[in-house]
């Protein structure tokens, strides 16, 4: 039984990461983060605040869109193509099939989260190092020294390069491997984006610590502070995914998207409890206990939508 559930989860995740739409959403989130952070003028008292806020906003907004449309794609395609009947003919109950497909979609959302959040950390480090470059250049200029190797910048060009590689390299490797090795383009591009974003993030932090030493020694602590704020955003994404999955069993694509938008508007006042970027302002942090309790508060809604989906799947006429 567990082997069949694992197979459904794996197949669903691979199915979603092979969809061009979801790869486009992922690189769009990274692209918006990079451009918005690099072109910002006001630092609001913190050089990395814009990078952090834009990155976490991208996780929430693009992640919600990713979750809703992944649920629509997974269930509506099964139903409209007629493969749902064949899938349910295998020794797995309708309830477990629905829950396994939803779990696979959520796993794909986690892949999206890791890519965008890693790029956020990369850009945050770049903003902090850019501040050091600017202060050094201004200090040298005030003393009448002009150093051509130190230029004022709002974002460290190493970070900009890593974020650019997260967008460009998946396209290049995906195209090359598809052309010469017949690998599926989108799946390969997703895998490359995941590897580049995570490895680039660690490389960026390591290089900053080696090159600037004590000046950026706070970066590991900053990463630890921003992590719970990012993880917290997975709670509303899970709720919207559960709602879209349940609705997709019953309604058409446009109706599911409309209902999901309505649910988003209804939950909008409560989203402030999960979008906690202000907690990091000027050295603040977010306790992990808050994350746990916030997940506990979102859990009943996710469970209610999942139970609704199980009921609709159980009564679904698949022919």
Secondary structure, 3 states (H helix, E strand, C coil): CHHHHHHHHHHHHHHHHCCHHHHHHHHHHHHHHHHHHHCCCCCCCCCCHHHHHHHHHHHHHHHHHHHHHHHHHHHHHHHHHCHHHHHHCCCCCHHHHHHHHHHHHHHHHHHHHHHHHHHHHHHHHHHHHHHHHHHHHHHHHHCCCCCCCCCCCCCCHHHHHHHHHHHHHHHHHHHHHHHHCCCCHHHHHHHHHHHHHHHHHHHHHHHHHHHHHHHHCCHHHHHHHHHHHHHHHHHHHHHHHHHHHHHHHHCCHHHHHHHHHHHHHHHHHHHCCCCCHHHHHHHCCCCHHHHHHHHHHHHHHHHHHHHHHHHHHHCCCCC
